[in-house]
Amino acid sequence: MHGRKSVVFLSGIFRLYDLDNDGALRPAELDDLFQTAPESPWLEAPYKDAAVKTPGGNLTINGFLSEWALMTTLDPRRSLANLIYIGYGRDPASALCVTRKRSVDRKKQHTERTVFQCFVFGPKKSGKSALLDSFLGRKFSDSYNLTTGERYAANTVEQPGGTKKTLILREIPEDRVKEFLANRESLAACDVAVIVYDSSDEYSWKKSRDILMEVARRGEESGYGTPCLLVAAKDDLDPYPLSVRDSDMACLELGMDVPISLSMKLGDPNSLFSRIVSTAENPHLSIPETESGRRSKQIRQIVNSSLIFVSVGTAIGVAGLAAYRAYSARKNT
């Protein structure tokens, strides 16, 4: 993530090129800002349309900083290069802040991160894209557009107490989940996994349950145990009869909180985004545990306890032998 000095620099650059002082950069102003760079880095996916803009399509200061956070997360070298292109003259090492591994955060039960990445899984038509649109302040649309590739949305989330964190949502289409999770490192960069399903559709729930189990298993096998949240979307529709019971039972079996019910069409999902950040801030909680994972954990605990017992017994035996030798030596003397 960006260091404090680079954030101050970027805020100053934004104000410098906001010629009409309207708190947003028009496309022409943004082009001028990147005129000393080889090209504007945000004209294509995944950066295009990944941050908050005004109704007129201008980039707000919040969107501007979120775009930089996204680029730093996905391609830190490119982010640093563009930072230098637009005039950052300080030591490049001060531009980026390297944080410790997520596995260490889980062991310490604390994180110092201010930028969190959330992977959004779910079956087709479950509401993943609507979730990302809502995160960027866009109006709900009844029309369905299939997401063909991975999509990102970056924005700031204000937490209780006034602290602000940057959250990056990464939508992973259903048809790419299997291939994505086949990579052992797939969850290494994930702070929270959100699995979305259409609560009115039985197939959607069953498919999302399969995805949740696969994410849990992959986390256990790779060591990247990932906090997970289950989201029951389309709460404005009638749920299929057994949805609540089945989903609650699944969460109970995995040691997770019950699903979060919401409607993108009727409700305000801001509380969900705050919940995602809070979950990321407590990386040792909300990690699903499968039955096989529990058995493996119990076996490790038994083995570790046995090793401790053997180590203590060996230490006592060595100490006893040393004492006996010392006693024999004194007796012979």
Phi, psi and chi 1 to 4 in degrees:
 res  aa     phi    psi   chi1   chi2   chi3   chi4
   1 MET       -  164.4   60.4 -177.0  173.8      -
   2 HIS   -72.2  143.6  -80.4  -64.6      -      -
   3 GLY   -76.9  168.7      -      -      -      -
   4 ARG   -61.7  -39.1 -176.0  176.1  -60.2  176.1
   5 LYS   -64.3  -40.6  -68.1 -179.9  179.5  178.6
   6 SER   -70.5  -32.6   58.4      -      -      -
   7 VAL   -66.3  -41.3  171.6      -      -      -
   8 VAL   -62.3  -42.7  171.5      -      -      -
   9 PHE   -61.4  -46.4  168.7   77.0      -      -
  10 LEU   -63.7  -38.9  -70.9  170.5      -      -
  11 SER   -63.2  -39.8  -61.3      -      -      -
  12 GLY   -66.6  -41.7      -      -      -      -
  13 ILE   -61.8  -40.1  -76.9  -70.6      -      -
  14 PHE   -59.6  -48.6 -179.2   92.5      -      -
  15 ARG   -64.6  -34.4  -70.2 -168.6  -63.5  -90.3
  16 LEU   -64.5  -38.7  180.0   64.7      -      -
  17 TYR   -95.1   -4.7  -78.1   88.8      -      -
  18 ASP   -82.3   76.4 -178.1   15.9      -      -
  19 LEU   -63.3  -32.9  -58.6  179.0      -      -
  20 ASP   -93.7    4.7   50.6    7.5      -      -
  21 ASN    52.8   40.4  -65.2  -44.5      -      -
  22 ASP   -99.5    6.4   63.5  -12.1      -      -
  23 GLY    78.7   14.7      -      -      -      -
  24 ALA  -152.0  150.2      -      -      -      -
  25 LEU   -99.4  123.0  -66.0  179.6      -      -
  26 ARG   -72.7  160.0  -67.4  178.9  -72.8  107.1
  27 PRO   -52.0  -39.5  -30.1   36.7      -      -
  28 ALA   -66.6  -39.5      -      -      -      -
  29 GLU   -67.1  -37.0  -67.8  172.0  -28.9      -
  30 LEU   -67.6  -38.1 -164.8   59.7      -      -
  31 ASP   -63.0  -40.7  -72.5  -18.2      -      -
  32 ASP   -63.8  -37.9  -71.6  -18.5      -      -
  33 LEU   -62.0  -38.1 -171.7  150.9      -      -
  34 PHE   -97.6   19.8  -75.2  112.4      -      -
  35 GLN   -66.4  -24.6   63.2 -177.7  -29.3      -
  36 THR   -90.1   -0.8   52.8      -      -      -
  37 ALA   -97.0  159.0      -      -      -      -
  38 PRO   -56.4  -34.5  -25.0   34.3      -      -
  39 GLU  -163.8  163.4   59.7 -177.5   -1.1      -
  40 SER   -72.6  123.8  178.4      -      -      -
  41 PRO   -77.8   -5.6   29.9  -34.4      -      -
  42 TRP  -114.5   23.7  -57.5  -26.9      -      -
  43 LEU   -84.0  -18.1  -64.2  178.0      -      -
  44 GLU  -126.7  170.3  -61.7  178.8   -8.6      -
  45 ALA   -61.7  148.3      -      -      -      -
  46 PRO   -90.3    5.0   35.0  -36.6      -      -
  47 TYR   -86.2  -29.9  -54.1  104.5      -      -
  48 LYS   -63.0  128.9 -174.5  179.3  179.9 -179.4
  49 ASP    62.5   27.5  -61.8  -33.1      -      -
  50 ALA  -101.8    3.7      -      -      -      -
  51 ALA  -138.5  169.7      -      -      -      -
  52 VAL   -69.1  132.6  175.1      -      -      -
  53 LYS  -130.5  161.0  -66.8 -177.4  178.7  179.6
  54 THR   -73.1  166.3   66.1      -      -      -
  55 PRO   -55.3  -25.0  -28.8   36.6      -      -
  56 GLY   -86.6   -0.3      -      -      -      -
  57 GLY    90.3   15.6      -      -      -      -
  58 ASN   -92.6  149.8  -59.3  -27.9      -      -
  59 LEU   -89.7  120.5 -166.5   63.2      -      -
  60 THR   -76.3  167.9   64.2      -      -      -
  61 ILE   -61.9  -37.5  177.0   65.0      -      -
  62 ASN   -62.8  -45.3 -177.9   24.8      -      -
  63 GLY   -65.5  -37.3      -      -      -      -
  64 PHE   -61.6  -49.9 -179.6   71.9      -      -
  65 LEU   -68.7  -33.6  -65.7  176.3      -      -
  66 SER   -66.7  -37.6  -64.7      -      -      -
  67 GLU   -62.7  -41.0  -75.6  -82.2   29.8      -
  68 TRP   -65.3  -40.1  -80.9  102.2      -      -
  69 ALA   -63.0  -39.9      -      -      -      -
  70 LEU   -64.8  -46.0  175.4   60.2      -      -
  71 MET   -65.6  -37.3 -174.8  161.2   61.5      -
  72 THR   -65.7  -36.4  -56.9      -      -      -
  73 THR   -69.2  -42.3  -61.7      -      -      -
  74 LEU   -85.6  -35.4  -59.9 -177.8      -      -
  75 ASP  -148.9   76.1 -164.8  -14.8      -      -
  76 PRO   -58.9  -33.9   15.2  -27.3      -      -
  77 ARG   -65.3  -43.2  -70.1 -174.4  178.6 -177.9
  78 ARG   -66.3  -38.2 -172.4 -177.8 -175.5 -168.6
  79 SER   -63.1  -45.1  178.1      -      -      -
  80 LEU   -65.0  -41.7 -179.1   57.8      -      -
  81 ALA   -60.5  -46.0      -      -      -      -
  82 ASN   -67.6  -31.7  -83.4  -80.0      -      -
  83 LEU   -62.2  -42.4 -160.7   60.8      -      -
  84 ILE   -70.5  -38.3  -65.2  172.1      -      -
  85 TYR   -57.1  -38.3  -73.8  142.5      -      -
  86 ILE   -90.7    8.0   64.7  174.0      -      -
  87 GLY   116.1    7.9      -      -      -      -
  88 TYR   -68.7  114.0 -173.0   75.5      -      -
  89 GLY  -104.3   -0.8      -      -      -      -
  90 ARG   -79.7  177.5  -66.6  178.7  177.4  -88.7
  91 ASP   -57.7  123.4 -179.9    2.6      -      -
  92 PRO   -53.5  -28.8  -26.8   35.5      -      -
  93 ALA   -64.7  -23.4      -      -      -      -
  94 SER   -83.4   -7.9   68.1      -      -      -
  95 ALA   -78.8  -32.2      -      -      -      -
  96 LEU  -118.3  147.4  -57.5 -179.9      -      -
  97 CYS  -115.7  115.5  177.9      -      -      -
  98 VAL   -88.9  124.1  179.4      -      -      -
  99 THR  -101.7  162.6   55.4      -      -      -
 100 ARG   -73.4  167.0   64.5 -167.8 -178.5 -167.3
 101 LYS   -64.0  151.1  -67.0 -177.9  178.1  179.8
 102 ARG   -64.5  -32.6  -70.8  171.5  174.6   81.5
 103 SER   -63.1  -35.5   57.2      -      -      -
 104 VAL   -69.8  -40.2  176.6      -      -      -
 105 ASP   -57.5  -41.0  -75.6  -17.5      -      -
 106 ARG   -65.0  -40.2  -76.2 -168.9  -72.1  -86.4
 107 LYS   -68.3  -38.7  -69.5  179.2 -179.4  178.1
 108 LYS   -79.0  -13.2  -61.7  -74.0 -173.4  179.7
 109 GLN    59.8   35.4  -60.2 -174.9    3.8      -
 110 HIS  -163.3  152.0  174.1   71.0      -      -
 111 THR  -136.2  147.8 -178.1      -      -      -
 112 GLU  -103.4    6.2  -62.2  174.5  -11.2      -
 113 ARG   -68.4  148.2  -62.7  175.6 -176.0  -85.4
 114 THR  -117.4   -6.6   58.0      -      -      -
 115 VAL  -122.4  123.8  177.8      -      -      -
 116 PHE  -119.6  143.9  -61.0  111.7      -      -
 117 GLN  -113.3  127.0 -172.3  168.4 -172.9      -
 118 CYS  -117.3  125.8  168.5      -      -      -
 119 PHE   -90.0  128.6  -68.0   -0.4      -      -
 120 VAL  -107.4  109.5 -178.7      -      -      -
 121 PHE  -103.8  167.3  -63.1   92.9      -      -
 122 GLY   152.6  158.6      -      -      -      -
 123 PRO   -69.1  169.9    6.1   -2.8      -      -
 124 LYS   -61.6  144.8  -64.7  175.7 -177.1  176.5
 125 LYS    63.0   22.8  -61.7 -175.9  178.9 -178.7
 126 SER   -85.7  -20.8   59.7      -      -      -
 127 GLY   116.1   16.4      -      -      -      -
 128 LYS   -63.3  -49.6  -59.5 -172.7  -61.4  -61.9
 129 SER   -65.1  -37.4  -64.6      -      -      -
 130 ALA   -63.1  -34.6      -      -      -      -
 131 LEU   -64.7  -45.5 -179.7   65.3      -      -
 132 LEU   -66.0  -40.9  -91.2   69.2      -      -
 133 ASP   -60.6  -43.7  -73.5  -20.2      -      -
 134 SER   -63.0  -36.9  175.7      -      -      -
 135 PHE   -62.1  -29.3 -171.4   46.3      -      -
 136 LEU   -96.2   10.6  -61.5  178.7      -      -
 137 GLY    76.9   21.0      -      -      -      -
 138 ARG   -92.6  147.8  -62.8  171.5 -174.4  167.9
 139 LYS   -70.0  149.2  -66.6 -178.0  178.8  179.5
 140 PHE   -68.7  141.0  176.5   82.1      -      -
 141 SER  -126.4  135.0  173.0      -      -      -
 142 ASP   -75.9  -18.4  -76.4  -47.1      -      -
 143 SER   -73.1  143.5   60.8      -      -      -
 144 TYR  -105.5  126.5  173.0   71.7      -      -
 145 ASN  -123.6  120.1  -64.9  -50.8      -      -
 146 LEU   -68.8  128.3  177.2   66.0      -      -
 147 THR   -81.7  116.6  -58.7      -      -      -
 148 THR   -90.2  -22.9   54.8      -      -      -
 149 GLY  -133.7  175.6      -      -      -      -
 150 GLU   -68.0  140.7  -68.5 -177.2    3.0      -
 151 ARG  -129.0  147.1 -179.8 -169.5  164.8 -162.0
 152 TYR  -122.7  152.7  -68.5   83.4      -      -
 153 ALA  -143.0  128.5      -      -      -      -
 154 ALA  -125.2  136.9      -      -      -      -
 155 ASN  -161.7  166.1 -159.1   -6.9      -      -
 156 THR   -94.7  149.3   56.4      -      -      -
 157 VAL  -126.0  124.5  177.9      -      -      -
 158 GLU   -89.4  124.0 -175.3  168.8  -17.1      -
 159 GLN   -94.8  162.4  -67.6  -66.4   87.3      -
 160 PRO   -53.7  133.9  -26.9   35.1      -      -
 161 GLY    99.0   -7.6      -      -      -      -
 162 GLY    92.6   -2.6      -      -      -      -
 163 THR   -72.5  146.0   59.5      -      -      -
 164 LYS  -118.0  133.5  -69.2 -175.0  177.7 -179.4
 165 LYS  -125.3  150.9  -58.4  -65.4  173.6   69.3
 166 THR   -95.5  130.0  -59.9      -      -      -
 167 LEU  -117.8  132.3  177.9   61.7      -      -
 168 ILE  -114.2  119.7  -63.2  170.5      -      -
 169 LEU   -98.1  131.2  -59.8 -178.2      -      -
 170 ARG  -119.9  110.7  177.4 -178.1 -179.7 -178.6
 171 GLU   -84.2  127.3  178.5 -175.8   -8.6      -
 172 ILE  -115.5  111.2  -59.5  173.5      -      -
 173 PRO   -59.1  152.0  -21.3   32.8      -      -
 174 GLU   -56.0  -42.1  178.4 -172.2  -13.1      -
 175 ASP   -73.8   -2.5   57.3    2.7      -      -
 176 ARG  -110.8   -2.8  -66.5 -165.3  177.2 -169.4
 177 VAL   -62.3  -48.2  170.8      -      -      -
 178 LYS   -59.9  -48.5 -173.7  174.9 -178.5  179.1
 179 GLU   -64.4  -39.8  177.8 -175.0   -2.4      -
 180 PHE   -62.5  -48.7  177.0   79.2      -      -
 181 LEU   -76.3  -10.8  -68.3  176.8      -      -
 182 ALA   -67.1  -23.7      -      -      -      -
 183 ASN   -78.6  123.8 -178.3   -5.1      -      -
 184 ARG   -59.5  -28.9 -177.8  177.4  175.6   82.2
 185 GLU   -92.2    8.7  -58.4  -65.7  -47.5      -
 186 SER   -59.5  -33.7   58.5      -      -      -
 187 LEU   -99.3    4.7  -62.9  175.2      -      -
 188 ALA   -61.1  -34.9      -      -      -      -
 189 ALA   -96.7    8.6      -      -      -      -
 190 CYS   -97.6  124.7 -179.0      -      -      -
 191 ASP   -87.8  -37.1  -67.6  -67.4      -      -
 192 VAL  -146.2  137.7 -179.7      -      -      -
 193 ALA  -107.3  126.7      -      -      -      -
 194 VAL  -110.8  126.0  166.7      -      -      -
 195 ILE  -110.9  117.3  -63.8   87.2      -      -
 196 VAL  -103.5  139.0 -176.4      -      -      -
 197 TYR  -142.6  155.2   66.7   96.2      -      -
 198 ASP   -79.6  109.8  177.9   -7.5      -      -
 199 SER   -68.3  -10.5   59.3      -      -      -
 200 SER   -94.8   -1.3   69.4      -      -      -
 201 ASP  -124.4  121.9 -176.8   84.9      -      -
 202 GLU   -64.1  -42.8 -177.9  177.7    2.8      -
 203 TYR   -61.9  -41.6  167.9   80.0      -      -
 204 SER   -60.0  -42.9 -176.0      -      -      -
 205 TRP   -63.9  -47.7  154.6 -117.1      -      -
 206 LYS   -63.1  -37.5  -69.5 -177.3  176.7  178.7
 207 LYS   -68.0  -41.7 -174.6   63.7 -178.6  178.4
 208 SER   -66.8  -34.6   67.4      -      -      -
 209 ARG   -62.9  -41.0 -178.8 -175.5   57.0 -166.2
 210 ASP   -62.4  -41.8  -67.0  -18.0      -      -
 211 ILE   -64.8  -43.1  -66.1  173.5      -      -
 212 LEU   -59.2  -45.2  172.7   59.8      -      -
 213 MET   -63.4  -38.2  -67.0  -61.9  -64.2      -
 214 GLU   -68.6  -39.9 -168.7   59.7   33.9      -
 215 VAL   -63.3  -42.9  169.4      -      -      -
 216 ALA   -62.7  -45.7      -      -      -      -
 217 ARG   -63.9  -43.5  -79.6 -167.6  -67.7  -94.5
 218 ARG   -62.3  -38.8  172.1   50.8   61.9 -169.1
 219 GLY   -64.1  -40.4      -      -      -      -
 220 GLU   -70.0  -40.3  -69.2  171.5  -17.1      -
 221 GLU   -71.0  -36.7  -67.3  167.9    0.7      -
 222 SER   -90.0  -17.3   64.5      -      -      -
 223 GLY    90.0   -3.6      -      -      -      -
 224 TYR   -94.9   59.8  -62.5  117.0      -      -
 225 GLY   -55.9  121.4      -      -      -      -
 226 THR  -113.6  127.9  -56.2      -      -      -
 227 PRO   -56.9  137.9  -24.2   34.3      -      -
 228 CYS  -129.0  146.0  -67.5      -      -      -
 229 LEU  -128.0  137.8  -65.4  174.0      -      -
 230 LEU  -104.6  128.9 -160.8   57.3      -      -
 231 VAL  -117.7  118.4  173.3      -      -      -
 232 ALA   -91.4   96.1      -      -      -      -
 233 ALA   -84.6  173.2      -      -      -      -
 234 LYS    58.4   45.6  -56.7 -173.3 -179.3 -178.4
 235 ASP   -68.0  -11.3 -165.6   41.0      -      -
 236 ASP   -77.9  -12.7   52.9  -61.9      -      -
 237 LEU   -96.1  160.2  -56.9  177.4      -      -
 238 ASP   -69.0  126.1  -66.8  -29.2      -      -
 239 PRO   -70.7  152.3   27.9  -34.9      -      -
 240 TYR   -70.7  149.6   88.6   89.6      -      -
 241 PRO   -48.6  -42.1  -28.1   35.0      -      -
 242 LEU  -102.6   12.2  -59.4  178.4      -      -
 243 SER   -61.6  -46.4   63.2      -      -      -
 244 VAL   -65.8  -47.3  176.5      -      -      -
 245 ARG   -62.4  -47.8 -170.4 -158.0   68.1  177.2
 246 ASP   -63.8  -43.6  -71.0   -6.3      -      -
 247 SER   -68.7  -40.1   58.1      -      -      -
 248 ASP   -64.0  -40.0  -74.9   -1.7      -      -
 249 MET   -65.2  -41.1  -75.5  -64.1  -64.6      -
 250 ALA   -62.4  -42.3      -      -      -      -
 251 CYS   -66.5  -38.6  -70.5      -      -      -
 252 LEU   -63.3  -42.5 -180.0   63.0      -      -
 253 GLU   -65.6  -31.9  -68.9  171.1   -0.8      -
 254 LEU   -93.4   -3.2  -67.7  170.1      -      -
 255 GLY    73.6   31.8      -      -      -      -
 256 MET  -108.6  165.8  -66.0  173.0   51.9      -
 257 ASP   -70.6  154.8  -70.5  -23.4      -      -
 258 VAL   -63.6  158.7  -62.9      -      -      -
 259 PRO   -58.4  149.9  -24.8   34.7      -      -
 260 ILE   -92.4  116.8  -56.6  167.4      -      -
 261 SER   -91.2  134.6  -61.5      -      -      -
 262 LEU  -159.5  164.1   58.0   81.7      -      -
 263 SER  -129.9  118.2  168.2      -      -      -
 264 MET   -67.0  -26.4  -61.1  -63.2  170.4      -
 265 LYS   -76.0  -37.8 -173.3  174.3 -176.6  178.2
 266 LEU  -110.6  -33.0  -58.9  179.6      -      -
 267 GLY  -102.3  174.5      -      -      -      -
 268 ASP  -104.1  111.2 -178.4    3.3      -      -
 269 PRO   -84.5   10.2   32.6  -35.0      -      -
 270 ASN   -56.9  -33.7  -72.3  -26.8      -      -
 271 SER   -63.2  -30.6   59.8      -      -      -
 272 LEU   -66.0  -43.2  170.6   62.0      -      -
 273 PHE   -65.8  -36.7  -54.8  131.0      -      -
 274 SER   -65.7  -38.0  179.0      -      -      -
 275 ARG   -65.0  -39.5  175.5   80.3  172.6  -87.4
 276 ILE   -62.4  -45.2  -66.7  172.5      -      -
 277 VAL   -63.9  -42.9  171.2      -      -      -
 278 SER   -61.1  -38.4  -63.7      -      -      -
 279 THR   -65.2  -40.5  -58.2      -      -      -
 280 ALA   -66.1  -30.7      -      -      -      -
 281 GLU   -75.4  -13.3  -69.5  175.8  -36.3      -
 282 ASN  -123.1   70.7  -65.1  -82.6      -      -
 283 PRO   -67.0  -10.2   26.1  -35.1      -      -
 284 HIS   -90.9   -5.1   59.4  -64.3      -      -
 285 LEU  -107.3  168.1  -57.0  176.0      -      -
 286 SER    61.7   23.2  -54.6      -      -      -
 287 ILE   -91.5  117.3  -61.1  176.2      -      -
 288 PRO   -65.8  145.3   24.6  -34.1      -      -
 289 GLU  -129.4  116.1 -166.4  172.1   45.0      -
 290 THR   -78.3  168.8   65.0      -      -      -
 291 GLU   -62.3  -43.1 -176.1   61.7   33.5      -
 292 SER   -66.7  -34.6   60.1      -      -      -
 293 GLY   -65.6  -38.1      -      -      -      -
 294 ARG   -65.8  -41.7  -91.8 -168.7  -70.5  -87.2
 295 ARG   -63.6  -42.8  -74.0 -162.1  -61.6  -91.0
 296 SER   -62.5  -39.2  -61.9      -      -      -
 297 LYS   -64.8  -42.4 -175.0  177.2  179.9  179.6
 298 GLN   -64.5  -39.7  -70.1  169.7   -7.8      -
 299 ILE   -63.5  -42.9  -68.1  172.3      -      -
 300 ARG   -61.9  -40.8  -73.7 -164.7  -58.5  -90.0
 301 GLN   -64.4  -40.3  -69.8  173.6  -18.8      -
 302 ILE   -65.1  -43.9  -67.9  172.0      -      -
 303 VAL   -62.9  -44.7  170.4      -      -      -
 304 ASN   -62.7  -40.9  -69.6  -23.1      -      -
 305 SER   -63.8  -40.4  -62.4      -      -      -
 306 SER   -64.1  -41.4  -60.3      -      -      -
 307 LEU   -63.8  -40.1  -68.9  175.1      -      -
 308 ILE   -63.3  -43.5  -67.6  172.7      -      -
 309 PHE   -61.4  -44.7  177.9   77.9      -      -
 310 VAL   -64.1  -41.3  170.2      -      -      -
 311 SER   -63.7  -44.0  -62.1      -      -      -
 312 VAL   -64.4  -44.7  171.6      -      -      -
 313 GLY   -61.3  -42.3      -      -      -      -
 314 THR   -62.8  -43.3  -58.2      -      -      -
 315 ALA   -62.0  -42.3      -      -      -      -
 316 ILE   -64.7  -41.1  -68.0  173.1      -      -
 317 GLY   -63.3  -44.0      -      -      -      -
 318 VAL   -62.9  -43.1  170.3      -      -      -
 319 ALA   -64.6  -40.8      -      -      -      -
 320 GLY   -64.7  -41.6      -      -      -      -
 321 LEU   -63.6  -40.2 -179.9   60.3      -      -
 322 ALA   -65.5  -41.3      -      -      -      -
 323 ALA   -64.7  -41.4      -      -      -      -
 324 TYR   -63.0  -41.7  173.9   74.9      -      -
 325 ARG   -64.9  -39.8  -74.5  176.9  175.6  174.7
 326 ALA   -64.8  -40.8      -      -      -      -
 327 TYR   -64.0  -43.3  169.2   76.2      -      -
 328 SER   -63.7  -39.4  -63.3      -      -      -
 329 ALA   -63.0  -43.6      -      -      -      -
 330 ARG   -65.3  -40.1  -74.0 -162.2  -57.1  -89.9
 331 LYS   -64.2  -43.5 -176.2  176.1 -179.9 -178.5
 332 ASN   -66.0  -34.5  -68.6  -25.1      -      -
 333 THR   -68.4      -  -59.2      -      -      -
